[in-house]
C-alpha cells in the first residue's frame, strides 16, 4: 500500500456499525407512538429501511442532504398511509432518538480499526479526517459517539453532510475536505495525490473521490479489511 500524507475515512460500515438493538428499539418507539394506521412492527421496520434507502439514493444523486427531521417525517407519514400528522415536536423526537443512540451505542466495525488508525496517526506528519454522509443520526450526535467509543482523538477534523448541506459523491464535498486539509497542514507542497479516501460505498466513496482527483480505497463491502491500509 502506498504511503499518503492524509487519510480520509467514511464512517458508517467503514469505521463503525449500528447496534442492532438500536434499530429494534427505534422501530418499537415509532410503532408505539405514531402508528395510528395500526401497522405491524415488521411493517414499521420495513418503512424505516425503505426511507433510508430512498433518501440515501436521492442524496447520492443530487449531492445534497435530506435532513434527519425530514426523514423521520417521511417515516411517520408512510406509517400512516401518507397522512400528514400535525403537532409533532421534532426537537423532542430527535432528542429521544439521540438518547436511544447512546443507550444502544454504535460499535467499532472491527478489532483492527483502532489499531490501524493509531498506526496511521503515529506515522510522521500524517493527518486523518472523517467525510461522512448522514441519515437518521446527525453529525452532532456522531461526534459524541466517536468521543464515547474513544475514536475521536484520531481525527484532525470531521465533516458531515447534514452540517455542510452536501453528500458524497458531490465533488464539492471532497473539495471542502481538501481545503480543510490545507488549513490544517503546514507543508506547502501538499497535493491531491497525497490524499486517500477510504470507504465501503463504491458510488459515494470511490466514484466521489476519484471524480475530484484523489485516491480511494474500498474496504469491508468487498471483504478487504481496514488492516490492508498498513
N, CA, C and O of each residue as an XYZ file, in Angstrom:
920
protein
N       0.840     -1.189      0.000
C       0.000      0.000      0.000
C       0.886      1.254      0.000
O       1.778      1.376      0.840
N       0.651      2.178     -0.927
C       1.413      3.412     -0.987
C       1.164      4.253      0.254
O       0.087      4.190      0.848
N       2.157      5.036      0.643
C       2.015      5.913      1.807
C       1.406      7.245      1.369
O       1.761      7.790      0.323
N       0.496      7.752      2.174
C      -0.135      9.037      1.913
C       0.098      9.961      3.098
O       0.496      9.520      4.176
N      -0.151     11.242      2.887
C       0.008     12.220      3.961
C      -1.296     12.465      4.706
O      -1.294     12.862      5.872
N      -2.423     12.221      4.013
C      -3.725     12.399      4.666
C      -4.646     11.236      4.328
O      -4.770     10.834      3.171
N      -5.291     10.702      5.366
C      -6.242      9.613      5.214
C      -7.635     10.119      5.589
O      -7.878     10.502      6.733
N      -8.544     10.115      4.614
C      -9.935     10.495      4.837
C     -10.770      9.220      4.937
O     -10.619      8.305      4.128
N     -11.654      9.169      5.937
C     -12.464      7.975      6.145
C     -13.951      8.288      6.114
O     -14.407      9.282      6.678
N     -14.694      7.419      5.445
C     -16.131      7.336      5.648
C     -16.331      6.821      7.073
O     -15.383      6.352      7.702
N     -17.579      6.909      7.593
C     -17.814      6.469      8.963
C     -18.594      5.162      9.038
O     -18.063      4.137      9.464
N     -19.893      5.206      8.610
C     -20.749      4.021      8.746
C     -20.271      2.883      7.855
O     -20.001      3.079      6.670
N     -20.170      1.708      8.428
C     -19.748      0.472      7.769
C     -18.310      0.539      7.250
O     -17.858     -0.329      6.504
N     -17.609      1.594      7.666
C     -16.178      1.705      7.402
C     -15.413      1.663      8.717
O     -14.484      0.874      8.891
N     -15.827      2.538      9.648
C     -15.200      2.570     10.976
C     -16.125      2.092     12.084
O     -15.669      1.524     13.076
N     -17.428      2.321     11.919
C     -18.397      1.894     12.929
C     -19.595      1.232     12.252
O     -19.780      1.344     11.040
N     -20.401      0.545     13.053
C     -21.642     -0.037     12.554
C     -22.700      0.066     13.650
O     -22.380      0.235     14.827
N     -23.962     -0.039     13.245
C     -25.068      0.128     14.180
C     -25.143     -1.026     15.169
O     -24.803     -2.168     14.858
N     -25.594     -0.691     16.360
C     -26.006     -1.695     17.327
C     -27.380     -2.189     16.886
O     -28.302     -1.378     16.798
N     -27.566     -3.486     16.602
C     -28.859     -3.985     16.121
C     -30.007     -3.666     17.064
O     -31.145     -3.508     16.622
N     -29.722     -3.569     18.360
C     -30.770     -3.248     19.318
C     -31.301     -1.830     19.135
O     -32.455     -1.544     19.454
N     -30.447     -0.943     18.616
C     -30.891      0.435     18.378
C     -32.025      0.469     17.359
O     -33.056      1.101     17.592
N     -31.836     -0.207     16.237
C     -32.872     -0.191     15.196
C     -34.156     -0.854     15.684
O     -35.254     -0.408     15.350
N     -34.021     -1.909     16.465
C     -35.205     -2.577     17.005
C     -35.979     -1.654     17.930
O     -37.205     -1.585     17.847
N     -35.285     -0.943     18.810
C     -35.948     -0.052     19.752
C     -36.494      1.191     19.069
O     -37.536      1.711     19.467
N     -35.802      1.668     18.048
C     -36.310      2.804     17.276
C     -37.608      2.432     16.578
O     -38.557      3.216     16.565
N     -37.651      1.239     15.997
C     -38.879      0.753     15.357
C     -40.011      0.669     16.363
O     -41.135      1.079     16.077
N     -39.718      0.143     17.528
C     -40.745     -0.001     18.569
C     -41.256      1.365     19.036
O     -42.444      1.530     19.312
N     -40.353      2.335     19.122
C     -40.727      3.695     19.530
C     -41.767      4.271     18.558
O     -42.785      4.809     18.993
N     -41.521      4.163     17.266
C     -42.448      4.702     16.265
C     -43.720      3.859     16.196
O     -44.808      4.392     15.980
N     -43.586      2.560     16.378
C     -44.751      1.658     16.401
C     -45.703      2.049     17.526
O     -46.919      2.065     17.338
N     -45.155      2.361     18.680
C     -45.992      2.688     19.836
C     -46.511      4.114     19.818
O     -47.583      4.383     20.359
N     -45.770      5.039     19.203
C     -46.090      6.461     19.352
C     -46.786      7.074     18.144
O     -47.598      7.985     18.302
N     -46.486      6.598     16.950
C     -47.002      7.252     15.745
C     -47.792      6.320     14.828
O     -48.035      6.657     13.670
N     -48.182      5.191     15.318
C     -48.763      4.140     14.480
C     -50.294      4.168     14.490
O     -50.937      3.208     14.913
N     -50.866      5.272     14.022
C     -52.325      5.400     14.030
C     -52.992      4.492     13.005
O     -54.174      4.173     13.137
N     -52.252      4.076     11.991
C     -52.801      3.193     10.962
C     -52.681      1.723     11.350
O     -53.051      0.840     10.576
N     -52.165      1.463     12.544
C     -52.084      0.095     13.077
C     -51.249     -0.839     12.203
O     -51.638     -1.979     11.948
N     -50.101     -0.343     11.748
C     -49.169     -1.198     11.029
C     -48.533     -2.200     11.999
O     -48.526     -1.983     13.211
N     -48.002     -3.293     11.456
C     -47.295     -4.254     12.294
C     -45.897     -3.734     12.589
O     -45.418     -2.801     11.944
N     -45.258     -4.342     13.562
C     -43.890     -3.961     13.903
C     -42.965     -4.190     12.709
O     -42.069     -3.387     12.450
N     -43.182     -5.274     11.993
C     -42.374     -5.556     10.806
C     -42.611     -4.524      9.707
O     -41.689     -4.154      8.980
N     -43.862     -4.063      9.594
C     -44.177     -3.023      8.614
C     -43.378     -1.756      8.904
O     -42.809     -1.149      7.997
N     -43.342     -1.369     10.162
C     -42.631     -0.148     10.557
C     -41.135     -0.300     10.297
O     -40.494      0.636      9.818
N     -40.576     -1.460     10.604
C     -39.158     -1.710     10.340
C     -38.861     -1.609      8.845
O     -37.840     -1.046      8.449
N     -39.748     -2.151      8.021
C     -39.562     -2.099      6.571
C     -39.644     -0.668      6.061
O     -38.883     -0.281      5.173
N     -40.553      0.115      6.611
C     -40.694      1.515      6.211
C     -39.416      2.284      6.521
O     -38.960      3.084      5.705
N     -38.839      2.049      7.687
C     -37.566      2.694      8.021
C     -36.506      2.344      6.988
O     -35.766      3.217      6.534
N     -36.430      1.082      6.618
C     -35.441      0.651      5.645
C     -35.672      1.307      4.282
O     -34.722      1.731      3.623
N     -36.934      1.388      3.864
C     -37.260      1.985      2.568
C     -36.919      3.470      2.526
O     -36.357      3.955      1.544
N     -37.257      4.186      3.588
C     -36.960      5.621      3.650
C     -35.448      5.843      3.670
O     -34.944      6.753      3.013
N     -34.742      5.026      4.409
C     -33.284      5.129      4.487
C     -32.659      4.951      3.111
O     -31.827      5.756      2.695
N     -33.061      3.891      2.400
C     -32.505      3.626      1.077
C     -32.880      4.718      0.078
O     -32.051      5.147     -0.724
N     -34.142      5.166      0.133
C     -34.607      6.193     -0.798
C     -33.845      7.492     -0.595
O     -33.361      8.079     -1.563
N     -33.729      7.951      0.648
C     -33.057      9.218      0.924
C     -31.575      9.139      0.602
O     -30.991     10.104      0.110
N     -30.968      7.996      0.878
C     -29.563      7.813      0.543
C     -29.350      7.907     -0.962
O     -28.395      8.530     -1.426
N     -30.250      7.283     -1.720
C     -30.144      7.329     -3.184
C     -30.342      8.746     -3.710
O     -29.638      9.180     -4.622
N     -31.304      9.464     -3.133
C     -31.554     10.854     -3.552
C     -30.342     11.721     -3.238
O     -29.910     12.517     -4.073
N     -29.795     11.568     -2.041
C     -28.628     12.364     -1.653
C     -27.442     12.094     -2.572
O     -26.735     13.020     -2.969
N     -27.227     10.825     -2.909
C     -26.117     10.482     -3.801
C     -26.353     11.043     -5.201
O     -25.404     11.448     -5.873
N     -27.615     11.069     -5.646
C     -27.934     11.558     -6.992
C     -27.830     13.074     -7.074
O     -27.272     13.606     -8.034
N     -28.365     13.777     -6.071
C     -28.401     15.245     -6.117
C     -27.146     15.879     -5.535
O     -26.809     17.018     -5.859
N     -26.450     15.131     -4.669
C     -25.304     15.703     -3.983
C     -25.674     16.602     -2.831
O     -24.809     17.240     -2.231
N     -26.972     16.658     -2.512
C     -27.446     17.487     -1.406
C     -27.704     16.608     -0.193
O     -27.232     15.472     -0.145
N     -28.455     17.120      0.800
C     -28.684     16.347      2.012
C     -30.108     16.520      2.520
O     -30.551     17.637      2.787
N     -30.816     15.408      2.651
C     -32.134     15.403      3.282
C     -31.926     15.304      4.789
O     -31.192     14.435      5.258
N     -32.563     16.183      5.541
C     -32.302     16.246      6.978
C     -32.902     15.056      7.718
O     -33.805     14.380      7.225
N     -32.375     14.821      8.912
C     -32.905     13.752      9.764
C     -34.380     13.988     10.072
O     -35.177     13.050     10.061
N     -34.745     15.251     10.348
C     -36.145     15.556     10.647
C     -37.057     15.214      9.477
O     -38.136     14.654      9.670
N     -36.627     15.549      8.267
C     -37.420     15.221      7.083
C     -37.571     13.708      6.935
O     -38.639     13.219      6.564
N     -36.512     12.979      7.223
C     -36.566     11.524      7.113
C     -37.534     10.932      8.135
O     -38.300     10.027      7.804
N     -37.509     11.430      9.373
C     -38.445     10.928     10.380
C     -39.883     11.263     10.009
O     -40.789     10.465     10.250
N     -40.098     12.435      9.425
C     -41.449     12.791      8.986
C     -41.910     11.885      7.842
O     -43.087     11.530      7.772
N     -41.006     11.513      6.958
C     -41.343     10.571      5.883
C     -41.768      9.231      6.463
O     -42.735      8.625      6.002
N     -41.044      8.775      7.471
C     -41.388      7.501      8.115
C     -42.773      7.580      8.736
O     -43.597      6.688      8.534
N     -43.031      8.634      9.485
C     -44.333      8.790     10.153
C     -45.457      8.885      9.135
O     -46.511      8.273      9.308
N     -45.235      9.652      8.076
C     -46.249      9.788      7.031
C     -46.532      8.454      6.351
O     -47.689      8.119      6.096
N     -45.476      7.689      6.055
C     -45.661      6.409      5.381
C     -46.356      5.394      6.282
O     -47.203      4.626      5.827
N     -45.994      5.398      7.555
C     -46.684      4.506      8.506
C     -48.186      4.754      8.462
O     -48.988      3.825      8.562
N     -48.551      6.022      8.311
C     -49.962      6.403      8.357
C     -50.548      6.653      6.973
O     -51.403      7.519      6.789
N     -50.070      5.871      6.004
C     -50.599      5.901      4.634
C     -50.557      7.296      4.032
O     -51.497      7.741      3.374
N     -49.439      7.972      4.277
C     -49.143      9.289      3.704
C     -50.093     10.377      4.186
O     -50.361     11.350      3.480
N     -50.588     10.194      5.384
C     -51.374     11.241      6.040
C     -50.410     12.147      6.789
O     -49.528     11.673      7.505
N     -50.582     13.444      6.622
C     -49.717     14.388      7.320
C     -50.189     14.549      8.755
O     -51.352     14.869      8.999
N     -49.291     14.329      9.701
C     -49.638     14.451     11.115
C     -49.121     15.777     11.666
O     -47.946     16.110     11.514
N     -49.999     16.514     12.293
C     -49.626     17.800     12.869
C     -49.131     17.617     14.301
O     -49.238     16.539     14.886
N     -48.599     18.684     14.836
C     -48.210     18.741     16.257
C     -47.155     17.703     16.634
O     -47.181     17.162     17.739
N     -46.230     17.427     15.720
C     -45.098     16.575     16.052
C     -43.960     17.471     16.516
O     -43.512     18.346     15.775
N     -43.497     17.258     17.724
C     -42.399     18.040     18.275
C     -41.091     17.430     17.779
O     -40.589     16.466     18.358
N     -40.545     17.994     16.711
C     -39.354     17.415     16.082
C     -38.122     17.505     16.981
O     -37.257     16.629     16.947
N     -38.048     18.556     17.775
C     -36.915     18.680     18.688
C     -36.953     17.576     19.744
O     -35.930     16.966     20.055
N     -38.132     17.329     20.287
C     -38.284     16.259     21.270
C     -38.033     14.895     20.625
O     -37.401     14.024     21.222
N     -38.533     14.721     19.405
C     -38.356     13.459     18.697
C     -36.878     13.157     18.500
O     -36.428     12.045     18.775
N     -36.115     14.154     18.021
C     -34.699     13.873     17.796
C     -33.965     13.663     19.112
O     -33.047     12.846     19.191
N     -34.361     14.390     20.134
C     -33.756     14.189     21.450
C     -33.953     12.752     21.927
O     -33.041     12.147     22.492
N     -35.148     12.211     21.696
C     -35.428     10.824     22.082
C     -34.586      9.850     21.255
O     -34.108      8.841     21.774
N     -34.407     10.158     19.969
C     -33.594      9.298     19.123
C     -32.131      9.321     19.564
O     -31.454      8.293     19.558
N     -31.653     10.502     19.946
C     -30.266     10.589     20.406
C     -30.064      9.801     21.698
O     -29.030      9.161     21.888
N     -31.050      9.850     22.576
C     -30.972      9.054     23.807
C     -30.896      7.563     23.482
O     -30.173      6.815     24.141
N     -31.644      7.137     22.465
C     -31.586      5.729     22.049
C     -30.215      5.371     21.500
O     -29.697      4.282     21.750
N     -29.631      6.303     20.747
C     -28.294      6.064     20.198
C     -27.308      5.766     21.325
O     -26.487      4.856     21.216
N     -27.395      6.535     22.398
C     -26.436      6.362     23.492
C     -26.803      5.215     24.419
O     -25.954      4.706     25.152
N     -28.057      4.810     24.388
C     -28.441      3.619     25.138
C     -27.968      2.358     24.423
O     -27.545      1.390     25.054
N     -28.048      2.390     23.086
C     -27.603      1.267     22.255
C     -26.537      1.792     21.292
O     -26.796      2.013     20.109
N     -25.350      1.981     21.825
C     -24.264      2.673     21.144
C     -23.775      1.925     19.908
O     -23.625      0.703     19.939
N     -23.525      2.661     18.809
C     -22.825      2.024     17.687
C     -21.507      1.415     18.154
O     -20.935      1.836     19.159
N     -21.042      0.433     17.420
C     -19.813     -0.260     17.814
C     -18.747     -0.089     16.740
O     -19.054      0.149     15.572
N     -17.496     -0.214     17.152
C     -16.387     -0.152     16.210
C     -16.499     -1.323     15.237
O     -16.810     -2.445     15.637
N     -16.247     -1.056     13.973
C     -16.523     -2.044     12.931
C     -15.728     -3.332     13.112
O     -16.271     -4.423     12.939
N     -14.450     -3.215     13.457
C     -13.631     -4.421     13.624
C     -12.597     -4.193     14.705
O     -12.300     -3.045     15.035
N     -12.037     -5.263     15.270
C     -11.000     -5.122     16.304
C      -9.750     -4.395     15.800
O      -8.997     -3.833     16.596
N      -9.530     -4.403     14.490
C      -8.335     -3.778     13.921
C      -8.495     -2.281     13.675
O      -7.509     -1.594     13.407
N      -9.721     -1.765     13.760
C      -9.985     -0.373     13.388
C      -9.105      0.604     14.166
O      -8.406      1.420     13.566
N      -9.135      0.527     15.487
C      -8.351      1.457     16.306
C      -6.855      1.256     16.100
O      -6.089      2.219     16.139
N      -6.439      0.023     15.884
C      -5.017     -0.270     15.661
C      -4.523      0.433     14.400
O      -3.469      1.069     14.397
N      -5.303      0.306     13.337
C      -4.917      0.928     12.065
C      -4.902      2.446     12.192
O      -3.948      3.092     11.757
N      -5.940      3.019     12.779
C      -5.996      4.476     12.941
C      -4.807      4.973     13.764
O      -4.219      6.009     13.455
N      -4.466      4.235     14.796
C      -3.348      4.621     15.653
C      -2.028      4.611     14.886
O      -1.224      5.534     15.012
N      -1.811      3.568     14.093
C      -0.563      3.475     13.340
C      -0.475      4.557     12.269
O       0.590      5.132     12.046
N      -1.596      4.831     11.609
C      -1.610      5.887     10.599
C      -1.341      7.245     11.233
O      -0.610      8.070     10.685
N      -1.942      7.461     12.392
C      -1.784      8.742     13.085
C      -0.358      8.948     13.560
O       0.148     10.070     13.552
N       0.288      7.877     13.972
C       1.646      7.978     14.517
C       2.711      8.149     13.434
O       3.836      8.564     13.712
N       2.336      7.822     12.194
C       3.292      7.984     11.095
C       3.642      9.460     10.942
O       2.811     10.332     11.194
N       4.850      9.728     10.537
C       5.385     11.093     10.511
C       4.549     12.045      9.648
O       4.484     11.888      8.428
N       3.918     13.020     10.281
C       3.211     14.068      9.554
C       1.832     13.729      9.050
O       1.194     14.570      8.417
N       1.341     12.515      9.306
C       0.019     12.137      8.807
C      -1.105     12.900      9.509
O      -1.037     13.187     10.705
N      -2.140     13.218      8.726
C      -3.384     13.735      9.282
C      -4.521     12.815      8.835
O      -4.417     12.128      7.819
N      -5.610     12.813      9.615
C      -6.736     11.912      9.365
C      -8.037     12.679      9.575
O      -8.119     13.541     10.450
N      -9.051     12.367      8.773
C     -10.338     13.044      8.927
C     -11.499     12.111      8.610
O     -11.319     11.007      8.096
N     -12.692     12.592      8.934
C     -13.941     11.909      8.603
C     -14.664     12.703      7.525
O     -14.759     13.927      7.614
N     -15.172     12.016      6.512
C     -16.044     12.617      5.495
C     -17.228     11.674      5.346
O     -17.125     10.644      4.679
N     -18.356     12.023      5.964
C     -19.450     11.060      6.091
C     -20.801     11.648      5.698
O     -21.146     12.767      6.077
N     -21.550     10.873      4.935
C     -22.963     11.173      4.739
C     -23.730     10.780      5.994
O     -23.368      9.816      6.668
N     -24.782     11.517      6.306
C     -25.602     11.205      7.473
C     -27.027     10.890      7.024
O     -27.420     11.196      5.898
N     -27.787     10.278      7.920
C     -29.176      9.948      7.635
C     -30.037     10.277      8.830
O     -30.291     11.446      9.121
N     -30.489      9.243      9.525
C     -31.343      9.436     10.698
C     -30.565      9.976     11.905
O     -31.169     10.498     12.842
N     -29.246      9.855     11.889
C     -28.424     10.324     13.004
C     -27.543     11.477     12.516
O     -26.814     11.341     11.533
N     -27.620     12.593     13.205
C     -26.930     13.806     12.772
C     -25.440     13.773     13.109
O     -24.981     12.992     13.943
N     -24.710     14.646     12.434
C     -23.292     14.774     12.692
C     -22.986     15.164     14.126
O     -22.018     14.671     14.707
N     -23.794     16.040     14.707
C     -23.532     16.474     16.085
C     -23.599     15.294     17.059
O     -22.884     15.267     18.061
N     -24.464     14.318     16.756
C     -24.562     13.116     17.579
C     -23.390     12.190     17.311
O     -22.844     11.592     18.238
N     -23.004     12.068     16.055
C     -21.892     11.179     15.700
C     -20.577     11.638     16.317
O     -19.733     10.813     16.667
N     -20.400     12.945     16.451
C     -19.206     13.450     17.130
C     -19.162     12.946     18.575
O     -18.111     12.538     19.069
N     -20.313     12.982     19.238
C     -20.399     12.493     20.616
C     -20.151     10.987     20.682
O     -19.514     10.492     21.611
N     -20.662     10.268     19.683
C     -20.456      8.821     19.632
C     -18.973      8.493     19.529
O     -18.475      7.630     20.251
N     -18.263      9.182     18.627
C     -16.833      8.904     18.453
C     -16.043      9.216     19.716
O     -15.050      8.552     20.016
N     -16.486     10.225     20.453
C     -15.854     10.513     21.737
C     -16.119      9.380     22.729
O     -15.218      8.947     23.448
N     -17.362      8.908     22.756
C     -17.750      7.865     23.719
C     -17.047      6.542     23.462
O     -16.770      5.796     24.401
N     -16.752      6.240     22.190
C     -16.101      4.962     21.880
C     -14.598      5.134     21.639
O     -13.930      4.246     21.108
N     -14.089      6.297     22.042
C     -12.633      6.555     22.062
C     -11.975      6.528     20.685
O     -10.853      6.045     20.533
N     -12.682      7.051     19.685
C     -12.078      7.172     18.357
C     -11.811      8.624     17.965
O     -11.050      8.874     17.031
N     -12.413      9.574     18.652
C     -12.366     10.972     18.225
C     -10.948     11.537     18.164
O     -10.656     12.373     17.308
N     -10.065     11.094     19.058
C      -8.715     11.664     19.129
C      -7.879     11.383     17.882
O      -6.872     12.052     17.649
N      -8.281     10.409     17.087
C      -7.527     10.079     15.879
C      -7.723     11.110     14.768
O      -6.910     11.181     13.846
N      -8.790     11.909     14.841
C      -9.180     12.731     13.700
C      -8.842     14.207     13.899
O      -9.109     14.795     14.947
N      -8.251     14.778     12.865
C      -7.926     16.204     12.890
C      -9.169     17.050     12.648
O      -9.260     18.173     13.143
N     -10.112     16.530     11.904
C     -11.406     17.202     11.728
C     -12.424     16.195     11.228
O     -12.067     15.122     10.741
N     -13.706     16.553     11.354
C     -14.810     15.703     10.907
C     -15.798     16.542     10.095
O     -16.188     17.631     10.516
N     -16.201     16.027      8.927
C     -17.170     16.710      8.076
C     -18.370     15.796      7.855
O     -18.215     14.627      7.502
N     -19.579     16.345      8.068
C     -20.810     15.567      7.934
C     -21.764     16.264      6.966
O     -21.854     17.491      6.933
N     -22.471     15.458      6.184
C     -23.309     16.008      5.118
C     -24.425     16.910      5.632
O     -24.766     17.904      4.991
N     -25.002     16.567      6.800
C     -26.098     17.401      7.305
C     -25.609     18.776      7.736
O     -26.370     19.743      7.704
N     -24.351     18.871      8.138
C     -23.805     20.151      8.574
C     -23.341     21.004      7.400
O     -23.311     22.231      7.499
N     -22.981     20.368      6.298
C     -22.437     21.092      5.145
C     -23.440     21.234      4.015
O     -23.208     22.003      3.081
N     -24.570     20.497      4.079
C     -25.573     20.577      3.019
C     -25.141     19.910      1.728
O     -25.671     20.207      0.658
N     -24.170     19.000      1.832
C     -23.673     18.274      0.662
C     -23.453     16.820      1.033
O     -23.084     16.511      2.166
N     -23.679     15.925      0.080
C     -23.467     14.499      0.299
C     -22.506     13.944     -0.742
O     -22.497     14.382     -1.893
N     -21.705     12.981     -0.326
C     -20.903     12.232     -1.305
C     -21.855     11.527     -2.278
O     -22.898     11.036     -1.845
N     -21.541     11.461     -3.559
C     -20.247     11.716     -4.201
C     -20.039     13.141     -4.716
O     -19.173     13.351     -5.565
N     -20.793     14.115     -4.240
C     -20.636     15.505     -4.658
C     -19.170     15.925     -4.556
O     -18.595     15.926     -3.467
N     -18.569     16.278     -5.688
C     -17.133     16.607     -5.677
C     -16.859     17.845     -4.832
O     -15.743     18.018     -4.341
N     -17.861     18.714     -4.652
C     -17.663     19.892     -3.808
C     -17.477     19.518     -2.337
O     -16.825     20.236     -1.579
N     -18.059     18.384     -1.946
C     -17.868     17.893     -0.584
C     -16.421     17.446     -0.391
O     -15.815     17.677      0.655
N     -15.884     16.801     -1.427
C     -14.482     16.384     -1.379
C     -13.547     17.595     -1.458
O     -12.488     17.608     -0.830
N     -13.940     18.608     -2.230
C     -13.129     19.837     -2.293
C     -13.101     20.520     -0.933
O     -12.060     21.013     -0.499
N     -14.252     20.547     -0.260
C     -14.306     21.123      1.081
C     -13.333     20.399      2.010
O     -12.620     21.018      2.800
N     -13.325     19.076      1.891
C     -12.402     18.279      2.701
C     -10.951     18.636      2.388
O     -10.141     18.822      3.296
N     -10.624     18.732      1.086
C      -9.251     19.043      0.694
C      -8.836     20.430      1.188
O      -7.719     20.611      1.671
N      -9.728     21.396      1.067
C      -9.433     22.753      1.553
C      -9.190     22.744      3.061
O      -8.336     23.473      3.565
N      -9.948     21.911      3.775
C      -9.789     21.810      5.221
C      -8.432     21.188      5.575
O      -7.795     21.579      6.553
N      -7.999     20.212      4.763
C      -6.679     19.607      4.979
C      -5.600     20.676      4.866
O      -4.714     20.767      5.716
N      -5.681     21.483      3.809
C      -4.690     22.534      3.585
C      -4.639     23.484      4.785
O      -3.561     23.917      5.192
N      -5.795     23.802      5.345
C      -5.856     24.677      6.521
C      -5.142     24.062      7.717
O      -4.575     24.772      8.547
N      -5.175     22.728      7.798
C      -4.636     22.034      8.970
C      -3.182     21.614      8.820
O      -2.587     21.096      9.765
N      -2.600     21.833      7.637
C      -1.221     21.390      7.410
C      -0.332     22.590      7.108
O      -0.798     23.643      6.672
N       0.959     22.399      7.353
C       1.910     23.481      7.126
C       2.739     23.285      5.852
O       3.324     24.242      5.345
N       2.794     22.057      5.334
C       3.636     21.821      4.164
C       3.043     22.500      2.930
O       1.845     22.394      2.667
N       3.883     23.187      2.190
C       3.449     23.980      1.045
C       3.276     23.153     -0.228
O       2.621     23.596     -1.171
N       3.855     21.960     -0.259
C       3.839     21.159     -1.484
C       2.778     20.064     -1.448
O       2.873     19.092     -2.197
N       1.771     20.206     -0.588
C       0.729     19.191     -0.447
C      -0.123     19.136     -1.709
O      -0.556     20.169     -2.219
N      -0.367     17.899     -2.221
C      -1.064     17.719     -3.495
C      -2.241     16.751     -3.341
O      -2.377     16.069     -2.326
N      -3.084     16.711     -4.370
C      -4.216     15.777     -4.386
C      -3.749     14.338     -4.220
O      -4.410     13.539     -3.557
N      -2.616     14.009     -4.818
C      -2.109     12.637     -4.752
C      -1.627     12.242     -3.359
O      -1.331     11.073     -3.111
N      -1.548     13.204     -2.462
C      -1.136     12.914     -1.088
C      -2.308     12.455     -0.224
O      -2.126     12.115      0.945
N      -3.522     12.446     -0.804
C      -4.743     12.111     -0.054
C      -5.327     10.796     -0.548
O      -5.325     10.523     -1.748
N      -5.825      9.982      0.374
C      -6.619      8.817      0.013
C      -7.899      8.836      0.842
O      -7.869      9.095      2.045
N      -9.013      8.560      0.188
C     -10.298      8.446      0.894
C     -10.678      6.976      0.955
O     -10.632      6.271     -0.053
N     -11.056      6.516      2.150
C     -11.343      5.107      2.403
C     -12.808      4.967      2.795
O     -13.284      5.673      3.684
N     -13.529      4.054      2.132
C     -14.933      3.846      2.471
C     -15.464      2.536      1.947
O     -14.745      1.777      1.298
N     -16.733      2.270      2.231
C     -17.350      0.994      1.852
C     -18.280      1.106      0.662
O     -18.743      0.091      0.143
N     -18.567      2.352      0.212
C     -19.584      2.580     -0.807
C     -18.919      2.921     -2.137
O     -18.218      3.927     -2.254
N     -19.147      2.074     -3.131
C     -18.484      2.241     -4.423
C     -18.827      3.582     -5.071
O     -17.947      4.259     -5.602
N     -20.104      3.965     -5.028
C     -20.515      5.217     -5.677
C     -20.105      6.439     -4.843
O     -19.415      7.334     -5.334
N     -20.536      6.462     -3.588
C     -20.313      7.647     -2.752
C     -18.832      7.870     -2.465
O     -18.337      8.992     -2.571
N     -18.133      6.811     -2.105
C     -16.743      6.959     -1.663
C     -15.730      6.874     -2.802
O     -14.871      7.744     -2.944
N     -15.834      5.826     -3.607
C     -14.813      5.608     -4.644
C     -15.023      6.537     -5.836
O     -14.102      7.240     -6.252
N     -16.237      6.538     -6.382
C     -16.511      7.433     -7.515
C     -16.357      8.893     -7.095
O     -15.797      9.705     -7.832
N     -16.863      9.218     -5.894
C     -16.769     10.604     -5.435
C     -15.341     11.084     -5.306
O     -14.995     12.171     -5.769
N     -14.508     10.264     -4.670
C     -13.105     10.645     -4.501
C     -12.392     10.754     -5.841
O     -11.671     11.719     -6.095
N     -12.597      9.757     -6.694
C     -11.904      9.739     -7.977
C     -12.338     10.890     -8.885
O     -11.534     11.419     -9.651
N     -13.620     11.276     -8.794
C     -14.115     12.367     -9.635
C     -13.482     13.700     -9.252
O     -13.389     14.610    -10.075
N     -13.049     13.809     -7.999
C     -12.365     15.030     -7.567
C     -10.864     14.952     -7.831
O     -10.175     15.971     -7.858
N     -10.368     13.734     -8.026
C      -8.959     13.586     -8.361
C      -8.086     13.086     -7.238
O      -6.863     13.211     -7.301
N      -8.703     12.509     -6.191
C      -7.893     11.929     -5.130
C      -8.010     10.405     -5.161
O      -8.941      9.850     -5.745
N      -7.060      9.752     -4.529
C      -7.036      8.302     -4.487
C      -8.146      7.768     -3.591
O      -8.690      8.499     -2.763
N      -8.477      6.497     -3.760
C      -9.542      5.910     -2.957
C      -9.237      4.445     -2.671
O      -8.417      3.819     -3.343
N      -9.909      3.923     -1.669
C      -9.747      2.515     -1.296
C     -11.074      1.994     -0.780
O     -11.627      2.536      0.177
N     -11.591      0.942     -1.409
C     -12.830      0.299     -0.979
C     -12.492     -0.784      0.032
O     -11.642     -1.636     -0.223
N     -13.167     -0.749      1.196
C     -12.950     -1.798      2.203
C     -14.287     -2.309      2.727
O     -15.336     -1.702      2.508
N     -14.221     -3.438      3.424
C     -15.353     -4.056      4.129
C     -16.426     -4.625      3.210
O     -16.691     -5.826      3.262
N     -17.048     -3.805      2.373
C     -18.104     -4.312      1.494
C     -17.562     -5.273      0.442
O     -18.329     -6.043     -0.136
N     -16.264     -5.242      0.184
C     -15.619     -6.153     -0.772
C     -14.729     -7.181     -0.070
O     -13.888     -7.826     -0.696
N     -14.932     -7.318      1.248
C     -14.175     -8.265      2.077
C     -12.693     -7.936      2.207
O     -11.905     -8.787      2.620
N     -12.312     -6.725      1.864
C     -10.957     -6.255      2.136
C     -11.003     -5.466      3.441
O     -11.738     -4.482      3.532
N     -10.233     -5.875      4.457
C     -10.334     -5.226      5.765
C      -9.526     -3.935      5.845
O      -8.678     -3.652      4.998
N      -9.811     -3.177      6.873
C      -9.082     -1.920      7.096
C      -7.609     -2.186      7.325
O      -6.779     -1.309      7.087
N      -7.271     -3.376      7.782
C      -5.882     -3.755      8.027
C      -5.036     -3.655      6.765
O      -3.814     -3.528      6.841
N      -5.689     -3.714      5.600
C      -4.965     -3.652      4.327
C      -4.281     -2.284      4.136
O      -3.395     -2.149      3.293
N      -4.687     -1.286      4.907
C      -4.091      0.044      4.769
C      -2.671      0.104      5.315
O      -1.894      0.990      4.960
N      -2.342     -0.847      6.180
C      -0.988     -0.845      6.744
C      -0.231     -2.121      6.402
O       0.923     -2.280      6.800
